[in-house]
């Protein structure tokens, strides 16, 4: 399911999960399931950010590795 979400949707879901986990009335089973979902979403967000970092670096890095704007 989280593969179908875009970065912003995943991030919003993580915020919702954190808010729920901060609640004192979360049963253990629900808390564990939310934690697992949140960790999976975090991994996907990290992958998204890493891909974006690579794209940006390739777009602005010159032959010598120095950052230069490219058309």
mmCIF file of the N, C-alpha and C atoms, coordinates in Angstrom:
data_MODEL
# 
_entry.id   MODEL 
# 
loop_
_atom_site.group_PDB 
_atom_site.id 
_atom_site.type_symbol 
_atom_site.label_atom_id 
_atom_site.label_alt_id 
_atom_site.label_comp_id 
_atom_site.label_asym_id 
_atom_site.label_entity_id 
_atom_site.label_seq_id 
_atom_site.pdbx_PDB_ins_code 
_atom_site.Cartn_x 
_atom_site.Cartn_y 
_atom_site.Cartn_z 
_atom_site.occupancy 
_atom_site.B_iso_or_equiv 
_atom_site.pdbx_formal_charge 
_atom_site.auth_seq_id 
_atom_site.auth_comp_id 
_atom_site.auth_asym_id 
_atom_site.auth_atom_id 
_atom_site.pdbx_PDB_model_num 
ATOM 1   N N  . UNK A 1 1  ? 0.809  -1.192 0.000   1.00 0.00 ? 1  UNK A N  1 
ATOM 2   C CA . UNK A 1 1  ? 0.000  0.000  0.000   1.00 0.00 ? 1  UNK A CA 1 
ATOM 3   C C  . UNK A 1 1  ? 0.859  1.265  0.000   1.00 0.00 ? 1  UNK A C  1 
ATOM 4   N N  . UNK A 1 2  ? 1.931  1.319  0.824   1.00 0.00 ? 2  UNK A N  1 
ATOM 5   C CA . UNK A 1 2  ? 2.699  2.550  0.893   1.00 0.00 ? 2  UNK A CA 1 
ATOM 6   C C  . UNK A 1 2  ? 3.527  2.799  -0.361  1.00 0.00 ? 2  UNK A C  1 
ATOM 7   N N  . UNK A 1 3  ? 3.640  1.805  -1.263  1.00 0.00 ? 3  UNK A N  1 
ATOM 8   C CA . UNK A 1 3  ? 4.303  2.027  -2.547  1.00 0.00 ? 3  UNK A CA 1 
ATOM 9   C C  . UNK A 1 3  ? 3.449  2.903  -3.449  1.00 0.00 ? 3  UNK A C  1 
ATOM 10  N N  . UNK A 1 4  ? 2.143  2.897  -3.247  1.00 0.00 ? 4  UNK A N  1 
ATOM 11  C CA . UNK A 1 4  ? 1.224  3.673  -4.074  1.00 0.00 ? 4  UNK A CA 1 
ATOM 12  C C  . UNK A 1 4  ? 1.141  5.122  -3.618  1.00 0.00 ? 4  UNK A C  1 
ATOM 13  N N  . UNK A 1 5  ? 1.630  5.430  -2.420  1.00 0.00 ? 5  UNK A N  1 
ATOM 14  C CA . UNK A 1 5  ? 1.565  6.779  -1.873  1.00 0.00 ? 5  UNK A CA 1 
ATOM 15  C C  . UNK A 1 5  ? 2.740  7.607  -2.377  1.00 0.00 ? 5  UNK A C  1 
ATOM 16  N N  . UNK A 1 6  ? 2.510  8.911  -2.522  1.00 0.00 ? 6  UNK A N  1 
ATOM 17  C CA . UNK A 1 6  ? 3.633  9.781  -2.817  1.00 0.00 ? 6  UNK A CA 1 
ATOM 18  C C  . UNK A 1 6  ? 4.274  10.218 -1.494  1.00 0.00 ? 6  UNK A C  1 
ATOM 19  N N  . UNK A 1 7  ? 5.399  10.907 -1.592  1.00 0.00 ? 7  UNK A N  1 
ATOM 20  C CA . UNK A 1 7  ? 6.157  11.290 -0.408  1.00 0.00 ? 7  UNK A CA 1 
ATOM 21  C C  . UNK A 1 7  ? 5.314  12.077 0.588   1.00 0.00 ? 7  UNK A C  1 
ATOM 22  N N  . UNK A 1 8  ? 4.591  13.080 0.105   1.00 0.00 ? 8  UNK A N  1 
ATOM 23  C CA . UNK A 1 8  ? 3.809  13.938 0.993   1.00 0.00 ? 8  UNK A CA 1 
ATOM 24  C C  . UNK A 1 8  ? 2.707  13.149 1.707   1.00 0.00 ? 8  UNK A C  1 
ATOM 25  N N  . UNK A 1 9  ? 2.090  12.205 1.015   1.00 0.00 ? 9  UNK A N  1 
ATOM 26  C CA . UNK A 1 9  ? 1.047  11.381 1.622   1.00 0.00 ? 9  UNK A CA 1 
ATOM 27  C C  . UNK A 1 9  ? 1.645  10.481 2.701   1.00 0.00 ? 9  UNK A C  1 
ATOM 28  N N  . UNK A 1 10 ? 2.811  9.899  2.401   1.00 0.00 ? 10 UNK A N  1 
ATOM 29  C CA . UNK A 1 10 ? 3.486  9.069  3.407   1.00 0.00 ? 10 UNK A CA 1 
ATOM 30  C C  . UNK A 1 10 ? 3.820  9.891  4.644   1.00 0.00 ? 10 UNK A C  1 
ATOM 31  N N  . UNK A 1 11 ? 4.363  11.083 4.428   1.00 0.00 ? 11 UNK A N  1 
ATOM 32  C CA . UNK A 1 11 ? 4.744  11.937 5.543   1.00 0.00 ? 11 UNK A CA 1 
ATOM 33  C C  . UNK A 1 11 ? 3.526  12.309 6.396   1.00 0.00 ? 11 UNK A C  1 
ATOM 34  N N  . UNK A 1 12 ? 2.415  12.615 5.753   1.00 0.00 ? 12 UNK A N  1 
ATOM 35  C CA . UNK A 1 12 ? 1.188  12.932 6.487   1.00 0.00 ? 12 UNK A CA 1 
ATOM 36  C C  . UNK A 1 12 ? 0.729  11.722 7.301   1.00 0.00 ? 12 UNK A C  1 
ATOM 37  N N  . UNK A 1 13 ? 0.828  10.539 6.729   1.00 0.00 ? 13 UNK A N  1 
ATOM 38  C CA . UNK A 1 13 ? 0.430  9.318  7.453   1.00 0.00 ? 13 UNK A CA 1 
ATOM 39  C C  . UNK A 1 13 ? 1.345  9.082  8.646   1.00 0.00 ? 13 UNK A C  1 
ATOM 40  N N  . UNK A 1 14 ? 2.641  9.337  8.481   1.00 0.00 ? 14 UNK A N  1 
ATOM 41  C CA . UNK A 1 14 ? 3.573  9.191  9.603   1.00 0.00 ? 14 UNK A CA 1 
ATOM 42  C C  . UNK A 1 14 ? 3.174  10.133 10.735  1.00 0.00 ? 14 UNK A C  1 
ATOM 43  N N  . UNK A 1 15 ? 2.817  11.359 10.401  1.00 0.00 ? 15 UNK A N  1 
ATOM 44  C CA . UNK A 1 15 ? 2.392  12.318 11.428  1.00 0.00 ? 15 UNK A CA 1 
ATOM 45  C C  . UNK A 1 15 ? 1.148  11.823 12.163  1.00 0.00 ? 15 UNK A C  1 
ATOM 46  N N  . UNK A 1 16 ? 0.225  11.245 11.412  1.00 0.00 ? 16 UNK A N  1 
ATOM 47  C CA . UNK A 1 16 ? -0.992 10.699 12.025  1.00 0.00 ? 16 UNK A CA 1 
ATOM 48  C C  . UNK A 1 16 ? -0.645 9.545  12.966  1.00 0.00 ? 16 UNK A C  1 
ATOM 49  N N  . UNK A 1 17 ? 0.262  8.689  12.527  1.00 0.00 ? 17 UNK A N  1 
ATOM 50  C CA . UNK A 1 17 ? 0.677  7.549  13.349  1.00 0.00 ? 17 UNK A CA 1 
ATOM 51  C C  . UNK A 1 17 ? 1.337  8.032  14.632  1.00 0.00 ? 17 UNK A C  1 
ATOM 52  N N  . UNK A 1 18 ? 2.240  9.007  14.513  1.00 0.00 ? 18 UNK A N  1 
ATOM 53  C CA . UNK A 1 18 ? 2.926  9.527  15.699  1.00 0.00 ? 18 UNK A CA 1 
ATOM 54  C C  . UNK A 1 18 ? 1.918  10.128 16.679  1.00 0.00 ? 18 UNK A C  1 
ATOM 55  N N  . UNK A 1 19 ? 0.963  10.861 16.163  1.00 0.00 ? 19 UNK A N  1 
ATOM 56  C CA . UNK A 1 19 ? -0.062 11.452 17.038  1.00 0.00 ? 19 UNK A CA 1 
ATOM 57  C C  . UNK A 1 19 ? -0.843 10.359 17.764  1.00 0.00 ? 19 UNK A C  1 
ATOM 58  N N  . UNK A 1 20 ? -1.177 9.310  17.059  1.00 0.00 ? 20 UNK A N  1 
ATOM 59  C CA . UNK A 1 20 ? -1.923 8.203  17.679  1.00 0.00 ? 20 UNK A CA 1 
ATOM 60  C C  . UNK A 1 20 ? -1.068 7.494  18.723  1.00 0.00 ? 20 UNK A C  1 
ATOM 61  N N  . UNK A 1 21 ? 0.209  7.270  18.398  1.00 0.00 ? 21 UNK A N  1 
ATOM 62  C CA . UNK A 1 21 ? 1.096  6.601  19.344  1.00 0.00 ? 21 UNK A CA 1 
ATOM 63  C C  . UNK A 1 21 ? 1.349  7.451  20.588  1.00 0.00 ? 21 UNK A C  1 
ATOM 64  N N  . UNK A 1 22 ? 1.238  8.759  20.460  1.00 0.00 ? 22 UNK A N  1 
ATOM 65  C CA . UNK A 1 22 ? 1.389  9.641  21.618  1.00 0.00 ? 22 UNK A CA 1 
ATOM 66  C C  . UNK A 1 22 ? 0.192  9.582  22.558  1.00 0.00 ? 22 UNK A C  1 
ATOM 67  N N  . UNK A 1 23 ? -0.895 9.015  22.081  1.00 0.00 ? 23 UNK A N  1 
ATOM 68  C CA . UNK A 1 23 ? -2.098 8.908  22.889  1.00 0.00 ? 23 UNK A CA 1 
ATOM 69  C C  . UNK A 1 23 ? -1.894 7.843  23.976  1.00 0.00 ? 23 UNK A C  1 
ATOM 70  N N  . UNK A 1 24 ? -2.338 8.128  25.204  1.00 0.00 ? 24 UNK A N  1 
ATOM 71  C CA . UNK A 1 24 ? -2.123 7.171  26.288  1.00 0.00 ? 24 UNK A CA 1 
ATOM 72  C C  . UNK A 1 24 ? -3.030 5.938  26.228  1.00 0.00 ? 24 UNK A C  1 
ATOM 73  N N  . UNK A 1 25 ? -4.029 5.949  25.366  1.00 0.00 ? 25 UNK A N  1 
ATOM 74  C CA . UNK A 1 25 ? -4.990 4.840  25.357  1.00 0.00 ? 25 UNK A CA 1 
ATOM 75  C C  . UNK A 1 25 ? -4.798 3.876  24.185  1.00 0.00 ? 25 UNK A C  1 
ATOM 76  N N  . UNK A 1 26 ? -3.610 3.831  23.600  1.00 0.00 ? 26 UNK A N  1 
ATOM 77  C CA . UNK A 1 26 ? -3.370 2.924  22.470  1.00 0.00 ? 26 UNK A CA 1 
ATOM 78  C C  . UNK A 1 26 ? -3.072 1.530  23.014  1.00 0.00 ? 26 UNK A C  1 
ATOM 79  N N  . UNK A 1 27 ? -3.888 0.549  22.631  1.00 0.00 ? 27 UNK A N  1 
ATOM 80  C CA . UNK A 1 27 ? -3.604 -0.827 23.049  1.00 0.00 ? 27 UNK A CA 1 
ATOM 81  C C  . UNK A 1 27 ? -2.286 -1.314 22.437  1.00 0.00 ? 27 UNK A C  1 
ATOM 82  N N  . UNK A 1 28 ? -1.644 -2.238 23.111  1.00 0.00 ? 28 UNK A N  1 
ATOM 83  C CA . UNK A 1 28 ? -0.341 -2.742 22.688  1.00 0.00 ? 28 UNK A CA 1 
ATOM 84  C C  . UNK A 1 28 ? -0.361 -3.251 21.251  1.00 0.00 ? 28 UNK A C  1 
ATOM 85  N N  . UNK A 1 29 ? -1.337 -4.054 20.903  1.00 0.00 ? 29 UNK A N  1 
ATOM 86  C CA . UNK A 1 29 ? -1.407 -4.631 19.552  1.00 0.00 ? 29 UNK A CA 1 
ATOM 87  C C  . UNK A 1 29 ? -1.510 -3.536 18.487  1.00 0.00 ? 29 UNK A C  1 
ATOM 88  N N  . UNK A 1 30 ? -2.368 -2.553 18.745  1.00 0.00 ? 30 UNK A N  1 
ATOM 89  C CA . UNK A 1 30 ? -2.514 -1.451 17.794  1.00 0.00 ? 30 UNK A CA 1 
ATOM 90  C C  . UNK A 1 30 ? -1.221 -0.637 17.719  1.00 0.00 ? 30 UNK A C  1 
ATOM 91  N N  . UNK A 1 31 ? -0.616 -0.398 18.864  1.00 0.00 ? 31 UNK A N  1 
ATOM 92  C CA . UNK A 1 31 ? 0.635  0.349  18.898  1.00 0.00 ? 31 UNK A CA 1 
ATOM 93  C C  . UNK A 1 31 ? 1.736  -0.334 18.112  1.00 0.00 ? 31 UNK A C  1 
ATOM 94  N N  . UNK A 1 32 ? 1.827  -1.634 18.253  1.00 0.00 ? 32 UNK A N  1 
ATOM 95  C CA . UNK A 1 32 ? 2.847  -2.391 17.516  1.00 0.00 ? 32 UNK A CA 1 
ATOM 96  C C  . UNK A 1 32 ? 2.592  -2.330 16.011  1.00 0.00 ? 32 UNK A C  1 
ATOM 97  N N  . UNK A 1 33 ? 1.339  -2.471 15.608  1.00 0.00 ? 33 UNK A N  1 
ATOM 98  C CA . UNK A 1 33 ? 0.990  -2.407 14.182  1.00 0.00 ? 33 UNK A CA 1 
ATOM 99  C C  . UNK A 1 33 ? 1.281  -1.013 13.623  1.00 0.00 ? 33 UNK A C  1 
ATOM 100 N N  . UNK A 1 34 ? 0.929  0.020  14.382  1.00 0.00 ? 34 UNK A N  1 
ATOM 101 C CA . UNK A 1 34 ? 1.210  1.386  13.940  1.00 0.00 ? 34 UNK A CA 1 
ATOM 102 C C  . UNK A 1 34 ? 2.707  1.634  13.837  1.00 0.00 ? 34 UNK A C  1 
ATOM 103 N N  . UNK A 1 35 ? 3.462  1.131  14.816  1.00 0.00 ? 35 UNK A N  1 
ATOM 104 C CA . UNK A 1 35 ? 4.904  1.290  14.790  1.00 0.00 ? 35 UNK A CA 1 
ATOM 105 C C  . UNK A 1 35 ? 5.498  0.649  13.536  1.00 0.00 ? 35 UNK A C  1 
ATOM 106 N N  . UNK A 1 36 ? 5.065  -0.568 13.226  1.00 0.00 ? 36 UNK A N  1 
ATOM 107 C CA . UNK A 1 36 ? 5.573  -1.260 12.037  1.00 0.00 ? 36 UNK A CA 1 
ATOM 108 C C  . UNK A 1 36 ? 5.216  -0.513 10.761  1.00 0.00 ? 36 UNK A C  1 
ATOM 109 N N  . UNK A 1 37 ? 3.989  -0.024 10.685  1.00 0.00 ? 37 UNK A N  1 
ATOM 110 C CA . UNK A 1 37 ? 3.578  0.748  9.517   1.00 0.00 ? 37 UNK A CA 1 
ATOM 111 C C  . UNK A 1 37 ? 4.413  2.021  9.395   1.00 0.00 ? 37 UNK A C  1 
ATOM 112 N N  . UNK A 1 38 ? 4.606  2.701  10.507  1.00 0.00 ? 38 UNK A N  1 
ATOM 113 C CA . UNK A 1 38 ? 5.395  3.923  10.498  1.00 0.00 ? 38 UNK A CA 1 
ATOM 114 C C  . UNK A 1 38 ? 6.828  3.691  10.063  1.00 0.00 ? 38 UNK A C  1 
ATOM 115 N N  . UNK A 1 39 ? 7.422  2.613  10.524  1.00 0.00 ? 39 UNK A N  1 
ATOM 116 C CA . UNK A 1 39 ? 8.796  2.306  10.129  1.00 0.00 ? 39 UNK A CA 1 
ATOM 117 C C  . UNK A 1 39 ? 8.894  1.996  8.634   1.00 0.00 ? 39 UNK A C  1 
ATOM 118 N N  . UNK A 1 40 ? 7.919  1.273  8.099   1.00 0.00 ? 40 UNK A N  1 
ATOM 119 C CA . UNK A 1 40 ? 7.909  0.980  6.660   1.00 0.00 ? 40 UNK A CA 1 
ATOM 120 C C  . UNK A 1 40 ? 7.767  2.278  5.856   1.00 0.00 ? 40 UNK A C  1 
ATOM 121 N N  . UNK A 1 41 ? 6.910  3.172  6.327   1.00 0.00 ? 41 UNK A N  1 
ATOM 122 C CA . UNK A 1 41 ? 6.736  4.457  5.651   1.00 0.00 ? 41 UNK A CA 1 
ATOM 123 C C  . UNK A 1 41 ? 8.011  5.286  5.726   1.00 0.00 ? 41 UNK A C  1 
ATOM 124 N N  . UNK A 1 42 ? 8.678  5.263  6.863   1.00 0.00 ? 42 UNK A N  1 
ATOM 125 C CA . UNK A 1 42 ? 9.943  5.992  7.012   1.00 0.00 ? 42 UNK A CA 1 
ATOM 126 C C  . UNK A 1 42 ? 10.999 5.468  6.047   1.00 0.00 ? 42 UNK A C  1 
ATOM 127 N N  . UNK A 1 43 ? 11.064 4.152  5.885   1.00 0.00 ? 43 UNK A N  1 
ATOM 128 C CA . UNK A 1 43 ? 12.032 3.575  4.935   1.00 0.00 ? 43 UNK A CA 1 
ATOM 129 C C  . UNK A 1 43 ? 11.754 4.065  3.521   1.00 0.00 ? 43 UNK A C  1 
ATOM 130 N N  . UNK A 1 44 ? 10.473 4.076  3.130   1.00 0.00 ? 44 UNK A N  1 
ATOM 131 C CA . UNK A 1 44 ? 10.113 4.547  1.786   1.00 0.00 ? 44 UNK A CA 1 
ATOM 132 C C  . UNK A 1 44 ? 10.445 6.026  1.622   1.00 0.00 ? 44 UNK A C  1 
ATOM 133 N N  . UNK A 1 45 ? 10.169 6.835  2.638   1.00 0.00 ? 45 UNK A N  1 
ATOM 134 C CA . UNK A 1 45 ? 10.502 8.263  2.565   1.00 0.00 ? 45 UNK A CA 1 
ATOM 135 C C  . UNK A 1 45 ? 12.008 8.454  2.437   1.00 0.00 ? 45 UNK A C  1 
ATOM 136 N N  . UNK A 1 46 ? 12.781 7.672  3.173   1.00 0.00 ? 46 UNK A N  1 
ATOM 137 C CA . UNK A 1 46 ? 14.234 7.758  3.086   1.00 0.00 ? 46 UNK A CA 1 
ATOM 138 C C  . UNK A 1 46 ? 14.703 7.407  1.679   1.00 0.00 ? 46 UNK A C  1 
ATOM 139 N N  . UNK A 1 47 ? 14.118 6.372  1.079   1.00 0.00 ? 47 UNK A N  1 
ATOM 140 C CA . UNK A 1 47 ? 14.463 5.998  -0.300  1.00 0.00 ? 47 UNK A CA 1 
ATOM 141 C C  . UNK A 1 47 ? 14.124 7.136  -1.266  1.00 0.00 ? 47 UNK A C  1 
ATOM 142 N N  . UNK A 1 48 ? 12.954 7.742  -1.087  1.00 0.00 ? 48 UNK A N  1 
ATOM 143 C CA . UNK A 1 48 ? 12.546 8.870  -1.936  1.00 0.00 ? 48 UNK A CA 1 
ATOM 144 C C  . UNK A 1 48 ? 13.546 10.017 -1.824  1.00 0.00 ? 48 UNK A C  1 
ATOM 145 N N  . UNK A 1 49 ? 13.924 10.352 -0.604  1.00 0.00 ? 49 UNK A N  1 
ATOM 146 C CA . UNK A 1 49 ? 14.860 11.455 -0.393  1.00 0.00 ? 49 UNK A CA 1 
ATOM 147 C C  . UNK A 1 49 ? 16.235 11.139 -0.971  1.00 0.00 ? 49 UNK A C  1 
ATOM 148 N N  . UNK A 1 50 ? 16.667 9.912  -0.867  1.00 0.00 ? 50 UNK A N  1 
ATOM 149 C CA . UNK A 1 50 ? 17.963 9.519  -1.439  1.00 0.00 ? 50 UNK A CA 1 
ATOM 150 C C  . UNK A 1 50 ? 17.939 9.640  -2.956  1.00 0.00 ? 50 UNK A C  1 
ATOM 151 N N  . UNK A 1 51 ? 16.842 9.197  -3.576  1.00 0.00 ? 51 UNK A N  1 
ATOM 152 C CA . UNK A 1 51 ? 16.711 9.350  -5.036  1.00 0.00 ? 51 UNK A CA 1 
ATOM 153 C C  . UNK A 1 51 ? 16.728 10.817 -5.426  1.00 0.00 ? 51 UNK A C  1 
ATOM 154 N N  . UNK A 1 52 ? 16.036 11.647 -4.678  1.00 0.00 ? 52 UNK A N  1 
ATOM 155 C CA . UNK A 1 52 ? 16.007 13.080 -4.970  1.00 0.00 ? 52 UNK A CA 1 
ATOM 156 C C  . UNK A 1 52 ? 17.395 13.693 -4.807  1.00 0.00 ? 52 UNK A C  1 
ATOM 157 N N  . UNK A 1 53 ? 18.127 13.280 -3.783  1.00 0.00 ? 53 UNK A N  1 
ATOM 158 C CA . UNK A 1 53 ? 19.481 13.791 -3.567  1.00 0.00 ? 53 UNK A CA 1 
ATOM 159 C C  . UNK A 1 53 ? 20.375 13.462 -4.748  1.00 0.00 ? 53 UNK A C  1 
ATOM 160 N N  . UNK A 1 54 ? 20.299 12.238 -5.238  1.00 0.00 ? 54 UNK A N  1 
ATOM 161 C CA . UNK A 1 54 ? 21.119 11.816 -6.370  1.00 0.00 ? 54 UNK A CA 1 
ATOM 162 C C  . UNK A 1 54 ? 20.767 12.621 -7.613  1.00 0.00 ? 54 UNK A C  1 
ATOM 163 N N  . UNK A 1 55 ? 19.488 12.814 -7.847  1.00 0.00 ? 55 UNK A N  1 
ATOM 164 C CA . UNK A 1 55 ? 19.050 13.587 -9.015  1.00 0.00 ? 55 UNK A CA 1 
ATOM 165 C C  . UNK A 1 55 ? 19.575 15.010 -8.937  1.00 0.00 ? 55 UNK A C  1 
ATOM 166 N N  . UNK A 1 56 ? 19.476 15.633 -7.769  1.00 0.00 ? 56 UNK A N  1 
ATOM 167 C CA . UNK A 1 56 ? 19.954 17.007 -7.609  1.00 0.00 ? 56 UNK A CA 1 
ATOM 168 C C  . UNK A 1 56 ? 21.461 17.069 -7.794  1.00 0.00 ? 56 UNK A C  1 
ATOM 169 N N  . UNK A 1 57 ? 22.186 16.143 -7.185  1.00 0.00 ? 57 UNK A N  1 
ATOM 170 C CA . UNK A 1 57 ? 23.642 16.154 -7.328  1.00 0.00 ? 57 UNK A CA 1 
ATOM 171 C C  . UNK A 1 57 ? 24.062 15.979 -8.777  1.00 0.00 ? 57 UNK A C  1 
ATOM 172 N N  . UNK A 1 58 ? 23.396 15.089 -9.499  1.00 0.00 ? 58 UNK A N  1 
ATOM 173 C CA . UNK A 1 58 ? 23.732 14.892 -10.906 1.00 0.00 ? 58 UNK A CA 1 
ATOM 174 C C  . UNK A 1 58 ? 23.400 16.128 -11.730 1.00 0.00 ? 58 UNK A C  1 
ATOM 175 N N  . UNK A 1 59 ? 22.367 16.836 -11.335 1.00 0.00 ? 59 UNK A N  1 
ATOM 176 C CA . UNK A 1 59 ? 21.940 18.011 -12.092 1.00 0.00 ? 59 UNK A CA 1 
ATOM 177 C C  . UNK A 1 59 ? 22.883 19.191 -11.894 1.00 0.00 ? 59 UNK A C  1 
ATOM 178 N N  . UNK A 1 60 ? 23.528 19.265 -10.738 1.00 0.00 ? 60 UNK A N  1 
ATOM 179 C CA . UNK A 1 60 ? 24.330 20.448 -10.457 1.00 0.00 ? 60 UNK A CA 1 
ATOM 180 C C  . UNK A 1 60 ? 25.831 20.194 -10.346 1.00 0.00 ? 60 UNK A C  1 
ATOM 181 N N  . UNK A 1 61 ? 26.265 18.958 -10.342 1.00 0.00 ? 61 UNK A N  1 
ATOM 182 C CA . UNK A 1 61 ? 27.691 18.669 -10.203 1.00 0.00 ? 61 UNK A CA 1 
ATOM 183 C C  . UNK A 1 61 ? 28.380 18.743 -11.563 1.00 0.00 ? 61 UNK A C  1 
ATOM 184 N N  . UNK A 1 62 ? 29.471 19.482 -11.605 1.00 0.00 ? 62 UNK A N  1 
ATOM 185 C CA . UNK A 1 62 ? 30.263 19.582 -12.820 1.00 0.00 ? 62 UNK A CA 1 
ATOM 186 C C  . UNK A 1 62 ? 31.196 18.396 -12.959 1.00 0.00 ? 62 UNK A C  1 
ATOM 187 N N  . UNK A 1 63 ? 31.979 18.391 -14.023 1.00 0.00 ? 63 UNK A N  1 
ATOM 188 C CA . UNK A 1 63 ? 32.926 17.306 -14.285 1.00 0.00 ? 63 UNK A CA 1 
ATOM 189 C C  . UNK A 1 63 ? 33.926 17.160 -13.121 1.00 0.00 ? 63 UNK A C  1 
ATOM 190 N N  . UNK A 1 64 ? 34.301 18.290 -12.525 1.00 0.00 ? 64 UNK A N  1 
ATOM 191 C CA . UNK A 1 64 ? 35.272 18.254 -11.430 1.00 0.00 ? 64 UNK A CA 1 
ATOM 192 C C  . UNK A 1 64 ? 34.629 18.005 -10.063 1.00 0.00 ? 64 UNK A C  1 
ATOM 193 N N  . UNK A 1 65 ? 33.321 17.793 -10.067 1.00 0.00 ? 65 UNK A N  1 
ATOM 194 C CA . UNK A 1 65 ? 32.598 17.531 -8.833  1.00 0.00 ? 65 UNK A CA 1 
ATOM 195 C C  . UNK A 1 65 ? 32.073 18.791 -8.161  1.00 0.00 ? 65 UNK A C  1 
ATOM 196 N N  . UNK A 1 66 ? 32.519 19.941 -8.667  1.00 0.00 ? 66 UNK A N  1 
ATOM 197 C CA . UNK A 1 66 ? 32.033 21.201 -8.110  1.00 0.00 ? 66 UNK A CA 1 
ATOM 198 C C  . UNK A 1 66 ? 30.595 21.428 -8.564  1.00 0.00 ? 66 UNK A C  1 
ATOM 199 N N  . UNK A 1 67 ? 29.826 22.047 -7.733  1.00 0.00 ? 67 UNK A N  1 
ATOM 200 C CA . UNK A 1 67 ? 28.423 22.297 -8.066  1.00 0.00 ? 67 UNK A CA 1 
ATOM 201 C C  . UNK A 1 67 ? 28.320 23.490 -8.985  1.00 0.00 ? 67 UNK A C  1 
ATOM 202 N N  . UNK A 1 68 ? 27.769 23.252 -10.163 1.00 0.00 ? 68 UNK A N  1 
ATOM 203 C CA . UNK A 1 68 ? 27.537 24.324 -11.127 1.00 0.00 ? 68 UNK A CA 1 
ATOM 204 C C  . UNK A 1 68 ? 26.171 24.141 -11.744 1.00 0.00 ? 68 UNK A C  1 
ATOM 205 N N  . UNK A 1 69 ? 25.469 25.241 -11.997 1.00 0.00 ? 69 UNK A N  1 
ATOM 206 C CA . UNK A 1 69 ? 24.138 25.110 -12.611 1.00 0.00 ? 69 UNK A CA 1 
ATOM 207 C C  . UNK A 1 69 ? 24.234 24.522 -14.012 1.00 0.00 ? 69 UNK A C  1 
ATOM 208 N N  . UNK A 1 70 ? 23.289 23.681 -14.338 1.00 0.00 ? 70 UNK A N  1 
ATOM 209 C CA . UNK A 1 70 ? 23.217 23.118 -15.688 1.00 0.00 ? 70 UNK A CA 1 
ATOM 210 C C  . UNK A 1 70 ? 21.903 23.562 -16.327 1.00 0.00 ? 70 UNK A C  1 
ATOM 211 N N  . UNK A 1 71 ? 21.923 23.759 -17.621 1.00 0.00 ? 71 UNK A N  1 
ATOM 212 C CA . UNK A 1 71 ? 20.676 24.194 -18.297 1.00 0.00 ? 71 UNK A CA 1 
ATOM 213 C C  . UNK A 1 71 ? 19.590 23.142 -18.234 1.00 0.00 ? 71 UNK A C  1 
# 
